[in-house]
Amino acid sequence: MKLQNLNQAQLAAVQAPMGATMVLAGAGTGKTRVLTNRILYLVEECGVHPSEILAITFTNKAANEMKKRLYEFECHAEYMHISTIHSFCAFVLRREAERIGRSRSFSIYDEEEKKSVLKRLVRESCDDSSSGIVDKIADGISNIKNNAPEAMVSLAQNADVCVQSELDSMSKVTELGEGGVIKIIEEYNARLKGNNAVDFDDLLYFVHTLFKNYPEVLAQYRERYRHVLIDEFQDTNRVQYEIFRMLAGDGDIFVVGDDDQSIYSWRGADAYNLMKFSKDYPNCSVYKLQQNYRSTQAILDVANDIIAQNDNRFEKTLFTERKGGVKVQTFSAYNEQDEAYFVCEQIQGLLARGATYKDFALLMRINALSFSFEQQFRRYNIPYKVFGGFKFFERKEIKDAVAYLRLVVNPYDNEAFMRVINVPARRGIGDATLSALRNLSAEYGLPVIDVISDERNLESISGAARKKLAAFYALYVELVQASENMRVADFVHFMLEKLRFRETYMQADEEERALNIDAFEQSVIVFARENPDVSLSEYLQSVSLLSDADQAEDGNYVTIATIHAVKGLEFKTVFIVGMEEGIFPSTRSTYSKERMQEERRLMYVAATRAEDRLYLTRAISRFLWGQRKETFASRYFTQVQKFLQPPKPPATEWQLQDNAYLDKLERTPASHDGKKDVSAFKVGQVVMHQSFGRGIILNLKGDDAQIFFDNAGKKTLNLRFAPMTIVK
């Protein structure tokens, strides 16, 4: 048996008896190791054939890492199905496509393409097709498909409270009323069907429908996958939970999750699915993983204390056997510039001690806080990347190239046709012609590419436009024929050369776009090398299902990100910034117990990203949303004070050197006699008090000053007698 490096709790979970098993894995407790070793245990100890194993991960990156580990164990991982839930559902739908009115070559629309279809439908129905309305309807459709999938059959006759709430919400932002909104949703689904396409939510929705309405289909996949393992179970939504429940039945199902890390309720995830699992499987085996291998005990103490305030949770207390480590540090800045300056100084100090830029992460509750830090990082020449920014496959030139591939694979994809008809170089096909083509497509019941294949269909279109469309169709036929006789990487190279992507961008002095096309081709080559027999359709599916985490780029830079964007990642040093009431926790969350519980989970996730050092910072005054306001410290910022070092003795030279922020500041002594001049003190100055430590002057009135101290809070002192040093 090859099981290695497992602690007692991990080993017990790995060797759990067949049936329903729930592993409650706290942050950094080695859940991936447990999942991998469970699969190894099933194959080597229990005699399970690898092809009977289905393992579901949260990201493609996690799936690939698991496969890599299993390959190293030589346990025939190539026969296992290890993927995300969306990839698994796409796999099922390719084989059952006819049952959902699609062909196996269907396209998968991303959020941008989904909203493009909706925007056109809204524009056809009312005057206002603004992004706010389109976004609201897009979110509503997603929520219904994920939380009330059975309602999509007949929205008008459905009495589901969730559905009615979504319809009411969508109706309020349009002039169409509930009936008009339902019509748009129904037409949206019809357009996707006509385009031989599905959206991201449809992958789940249709598999749920198939398993529920076609017992023979469910039986087929139950027989195939007798052992189902699911990672990040706390991030599942209703439709995902029910898919897993139907697929596993009363068989062998092994779920790993942490209710304390459930932070995606805004996109349908249900923190209580772990609780529901224990009720649906009352005899399930339950194991807790609490030994953390990532963070110091000082960091874990803070995280444990925050999350312990939540109720309706599985109680867990993280601990580590790591020795040493520094205390968590807090910092109250005068304003957001001071806050950013502090962060830069800390980074510079740690770099001088051997750290690298990639060791640091700057985490925030909302991305609106990033500007002052980006500005200061540029001044300090600190390389950084805003995580969750424009991803590689979201760049226009890449989406254009991928759209050509989609059209080659799926001629019904009218959205792909409309995207590529005038790229990379404009062919002079105007909006009026494109509108006419849409109408002809609807009239003849044919995809646009078939409409332009016969000039007799184009009598209503000008002669010049007909010639251009005929030339495009000839090009399209050449591409299709080439795709049938070439390997994926060879075909992509041929297509890019034929369409002159690089030359077009270079001639337009858009060198970066040309370089991105080079990078795109290289990514296809790498993918094809790792998947030698891959089809063009399979490559497109892999691109369509990339998540944010999958597209994160490696490099030596400081990561700036919202907390949601870094779940599953870890950094040696983490700064959680903007620790103020109204920001973290958010104002809206304070009116709801459920939302407040999720805010604590967010804080827990943020803290447990840190390996060695954790800083919490706030600004006493912050300019946000168009105005400057004095702020109140976040309750989490206040709560951690009990874990900090007590105020240090007088501000001696060694103390000042202990803080990298103060190292570079010029210090101005103030006399300690009763007659000292207080005119040197100004609002906004940083001071060092003999007993209270570092502080910032908030207000001055005569000889009295209101000062906020990092370790002692707000105090009013007489400047003539207070033993303080001005720190400029």
Beta strands, then each sheet from edge to edge (+ up, - down):
strand 1: 20-25
strand 2: 53-57
strand 3: 81-84
strand 4: 107-109
strand 5: 197-199
strand 6: 227-230
strand 7: 252-257
strand 8: 285-289
strand 9: 329-333
strand 10: 360-364
strand 11: 384-386
strand 12: 558-562
strand 13: 571-576
strand 14: 610-619
strand 15: 621-624
strand 16: 627-630
strand 17: 667-669
strand 18: 686-689
strand 19: 693-701
strand 20: 704-709
strand 21: 713-718
strand 22: 724-727
sheet 1: 3+ 2+ 6+ 7+ 1+ 8+
sheet 2: 4+ 5+
sheet 3: 9+ 14+ 13+ 10+ 12+ 11+
sheet 4: 15+ 16-
sheet 5: 17+ 22- 18+ 19- 20+ 21-
end
